[in-house]
Amino acid sequence: MTVFQALLLGIIQGLSEFLPISSSAHLTLTPWILGWDDPGLAFDVALHLGTAVAVAGFFWREWMTLGGAFLSAAKRRRVETESERRMTWIVVATIPGAVGGLLLQKYADTVFRAPALIATMLIVMGAVLWLVDRGAPQERVLPAMGWRDALLIGLSQVLALIPGVSRSGSTMTAGRGLRFDRESAAVFSFLMSLPIIAGAVLHEGPHALRENVSNMPLIIGVLASAISGWLAIGVLLRYLSRHSYGVFALYRLVVGAGVLALVAYRA
């Protein structure tokens, strides 16, 4: 892998991890479209280190508060404050994704990376995102979240093991379906991404190093992912304060249709 390829894939990872357009789909489809060797799932996961740094850095004050709340609740053995409840909901939402990742990992490495399947899921989930966002009222804010909400949003994250679904897209869609406003749905999606991304990096990161990935491309890819991820979070939160998810749904439909056309052309 060249430095340029790693740079491009890092930028794509950072932008598409937090925008509801599926980073795994873009990391799989980009080498396939451009005729590059597939860097593999392990390299994709290694790039997630950059997005983990981005979400940790962007919300560092929130994480400091949540960390202190977790320690206080553990010492007291009960949850009392809003921060303690929010940290609890993040833990609840993380469990389904972690279990699903362990059970379905072999499919994520192979079957789920087929371009036609990815394109189909881009289209299907783009339509679902648009319909849910268009139909669900924005009645609730983040402090109103309960354990059932957190569990349902966490279960939606399991679907993101299929490239094209999008972790952020599925969790934001679930949040909107539960009538949370767009910004609250996005913030909780970003916060709950850190544990699952960090877990995936710890689990798969060593595989990337064993696959003889050159150090310089890997470092460049991770740095590009961190910087572009930071920018994507800030831009998306400002955008959603005034606009709907419609532009992302349209993007998914266009890209999915284009990939299906390319699959048919190459067949």
Legacy VTK file of the C-alpha trace (Angstrom):
# vtk DataFile Version 3.0
C-alpha trace
ASCII
DATASET POLYDATA
POINTS 267 float
0.000 0.000 0.000
1.290 3.433 -0.946
1.231 6.536 1.241
-1.260 8.143 -1.149
-3.636 5.199 -0.882
-3.417 5.228 2.922
-3.968 9.015 2.989
-7.056 8.802 0.786
-8.516 5.885 2.737
-7.808 7.691 6.023
-9.658 10.808 4.856
-12.555 8.680 3.623
-12.691 6.800 6.927
-12.727 9.962 9.020
-15.458 11.646 7.000
-17.696 8.627 6.490
-17.459 7.229 10.042
-19.502 10.056 11.499
-21.589 11.040 8.493
-24.458 8.526 8.058
-23.049 7.122 4.804
-21.120 4.007 5.994
-17.356 4.117 6.402
-17.033 0.350 5.899
-18.838 0.626 2.555
-16.525 3.399 1.366
-13.371 1.631 2.562
-14.431 -1.543 0.760
-15.716 0.081 -2.429
-12.900 2.591 -2.987
-10.165 -0.027 -3.654
-12.635 -2.098 -5.686
-13.590 0.856 -7.912
-10.003 2.089 -8.334
-8.542 -1.364 -8.911
-6.357 -1.394 -5.791
-5.663 -4.422 -3.683
-8.194 -4.693 -0.859
-6.313 -3.658 2.302
-8.590 -5.958 4.320
-10.751 -5.556 7.361
-7.787 -5.397 9.745
-6.415 -2.271 8.026
-9.905 -0.751 7.989
-10.163 -1.282 11.734
-6.692 0.183 12.283
-7.908 3.395 10.629
-10.638 3.500 13.254
-7.940 4.441 15.761
-7.965 7.864 14.124
-11.726 8.255 14.454
-11.544 7.067 18.071
-9.041 9.862 18.738
-11.325 12.312 16.927
-14.443 11.541 18.967
-12.469 11.386 22.219
-10.835 14.748 21.477
-13.948 16.523 20.218
-15.985 15.529 23.280
-13.111 15.511 25.771
-14.977 17.650 28.329
-17.987 15.373 28.085
-15.791 12.305 28.519
-14.097 13.803 31.570
-17.515 14.409 33.105
-18.753 10.928 32.156
-15.609 9.290 33.517
-16.020 11.045 36.848
-19.705 10.124 36.903
-18.882 6.476 36.273
-16.460 6.390 39.204
-18.940 8.139 41.479
-21.761 5.769 40.569
-19.511 2.732 40.997
-18.409 3.928 44.435
-21.984 4.671 45.473
-23.378 1.585 43.712
-26.320 3.476 42.313
-27.028 5.968 39.549
-28.292 9.419 40.536
-27.159 12.242 38.227
-27.810 12.938 34.553
-24.138 12.268 33.691
-24.246 8.946 35.517
-27.375 7.939 33.623
-25.835 8.956 30.305
-22.733 6.874 30.969
-24.965 3.941 31.901
-26.902 4.274 28.638
-23.644 4.309 26.652
-22.629 1.030 28.324
-26.069 -0.492 27.654
-25.951 0.589 24.002
-22.441 -0.814 23.527
-23.192 -4.381 24.646
-25.280 -5.521 21.616
-22.697 -4.213 19.157
-19.837 -5.922 20.970
-21.660 -9.271 21.133
-22.790 -9.019 17.515
-19.274 -8.173 16.360
-17.813 -11.254 18.028
-20.530 -13.566 16.670
-20.579 -12.253 13.105
-16.929 -11.335 12.572
-16.227 -14.066 10.008
-19.104 -12.839 7.851
-17.916 -9.235 8.147
-14.531 -10.383 6.806
-15.988 -12.203 3.785
-19.650 -12.392 2.762
-20.633 -8.901 3.880
-17.937 -7.253 1.716
-19.606 -8.097 -1.630
-20.072 -4.858 -3.664
-23.632 -5.709 -4.728
-24.715 -6.303 -1.128
-23.016 -3.097 0.006
-24.723 -1.065 -2.725
-28.100 -2.569 -1.878
-27.716 -1.706 1.793
-26.644 1.842 0.921
-29.900 2.292 -0.979
-32.179 0.497 1.495
-30.819 2.208 4.602
-30.732 5.564 2.804
-34.463 5.224 2.149
-35.112 4.140 5.755
-33.087 7.081 7.094
-35.064 9.542 4.975
-38.474 8.065 5.826
-37.807 7.894 9.566
-36.299 11.370 9.747
-39.161 12.797 7.705
-41.895 11.119 9.732
-40.646 11.136 13.324
-41.329 14.234 15.438
-38.448 15.879 17.315
-40.057 15.681 20.743
-37.240 14.397 22.959
-33.756 15.512 23.995
-30.836 13.487 25.310
-31.618 13.809 29.064
-34.973 12.074 28.387
-33.271 8.840 27.301
-34.055 5.640 29.217
-32.555 2.172 29.226
-35.010 0.867 26.610
-33.991 3.669 24.246
-30.307 2.912 24.788
-30.852 -0.815 24.221
-32.803 -0.287 20.990
-30.191 2.112 19.641
-27.488 -0.384 20.622
-29.303 -3.202 18.814
-29.482 -1.077 15.671
-25.689 -0.828 15.790
-25.413 -4.586 15.135
-26.805 -4.017 11.629
-23.770 -1.870 10.853
-21.621 -5.011 10.645
-22.935 -5.132 7.071
-21.026 -2.484 5.077
-23.488 -0.041 3.591
-25.727 0.100 6.656
-23.541 2.629 8.545
-23.043 2.565 12.304
-23.792 6.254 12.651
-26.661 5.987 10.151
-28.355 3.072 11.915
-27.991 4.581 15.396
-29.128 8.045 14.304
-32.093 6.485 12.506
-33.001 4.542 15.638
-32.674 7.708 17.714
-34.922 9.638 15.359
-37.401 6.738 15.328
-37.563 7.102 19.107
-38.472 10.785 18.552
-35.177 12.315 19.687
-34.256 15.533 17.908
-31.582 15.283 15.216
-28.774 16.797 17.247
-29.466 14.585 20.288
-29.559 11.480 18.099
-26.233 12.466 16.540
-24.507 13.298 19.835
-25.487 9.983 21.422
-24.373 8.157 18.258
-20.965 9.858 18.479
-20.555 9.178 22.195
-21.495 5.507 21.918
-19.084 5.093 19.008
-15.977 5.431 21.180
-16.283 2.181 23.193
-17.166 0.049 20.164
-14.459 1.601 17.966
-11.850 1.292 20.712
-12.826 -2.339 21.275
-12.556 -3.106 17.566
-9.134 -1.428 17.367
-7.834 -3.417 20.336
-9.198 -6.641 18.862
-8.193 -6.191 15.228
-5.296 -3.701 15.416
-2.611 -6.337 16.053
-3.775 -8.197 12.933
-3.000 -5.125 10.812
0.556 -5.065 12.128
0.989 -8.789 11.453
-0.219 -8.357 7.866
3.014 -6.543 6.958
1.359 -3.171 6.564
4.111 -0.580 6.228
4.429 1.709 9.222
4.442 5.009 7.300
1.210 4.398 5.304
-0.504 3.178 8.467
0.563 6.278 10.438
-0.502 8.600 7.613
-3.862 6.832 7.337
-4.551 7.096 11.066
-3.602 10.796 11.198
-5.772 11.578 8.167
-8.652 9.683 9.744
-8.329 11.606 13.029
-8.246 15.053 11.389
-11.057 14.420 8.904
-13.136 12.719 11.628
-12.831 15.758 13.903
-13.971 18.026 11.063
-16.865 15.717 10.174
-18.254 15.771 13.727
-18.187 19.553 13.946
-19.674 20.093 10.500
-22.437 17.526 10.999
-23.576 18.897 14.355
-23.802 22.425 12.920
-25.583 21.133 9.814
-28.170 19.103 11.750
-29.082 22.097 13.896
-30.728 23.563 10.778
-31.229 20.749 8.250
-32.530 17.191 7.896
-30.693 13.980 6.968
-32.153 14.182 3.448
-28.899 15.070 1.672
-27.188 11.993 3.133
-30.081 9.746 2.112
-29.865 11.108 -1.448
-26.097 10.577 -1.504
-26.542 6.954 -0.443
-29.120 6.332 -3.146
-26.910 7.818 -5.865
-23.755 5.956 -4.773
-25.624 2.681 -4.331
-27.206 2.929 -7.770
-23.833 3.776 -9.317
-22.144 0.790 -7.701
-24.917 -1.586 -8.849
-24.496 -0.232 -12.379
-20.735 -0.825 -12.180
-21.289 -4.361 -10.853
-23.560 -5.090 -13.822
-21.059 -3.542 -16.256
-18.173 -5.648 -14.918
-20.171 -8.868 -14.833
LINES 1 268
267 0 1 2 3 4 5 6 7 8 9 10 11 12 13 14 15 16 17 18 19 20 21 22 23 24 25 26 27 28 29 30 31 32 33 34 35 36 37 38 39 40 41 42 43 44 45 46 47 48 49 50 51 52 53 54 55 56 57 58 59 60 61 62 63 64 65 66 67 68 69 70 71 72 73 74 75 76 77 78 79 80 81 82 83 84 85 86 87 88 89 90 91 92 93 94 95 96 97 98 99 100 101 102 103 104 105 106 107 108 109 110 111 112 113 114 115 116 117 118 119 120 121 122 123 124 125 126 127 128 129 130 131 132 133 134 135 136 137 138 139 140 141 142 143 144 145 146 147 148 149 150 151 152 153 154 155 156 157 158 159 160 161 162 163 164 165 166 167 168 169 170 171 172 173 174 175 176 177 178 179 180 181 182 183 184 185 186 187 188 189 190 191 192 193 194 195 196 197 198 199 200 201 202 203 204 205 206 207 208 209 210 211 212 213 214 215 216 217 218 219 220 221 222 223 224 225 226 227 228 229 230 231 232 233 234 235 236 237 238 239 240 241 242 243 244 245 246 247 248 249 250 251 252 253 254 255 256 257 258 259 260 261 262 263 264 265 266
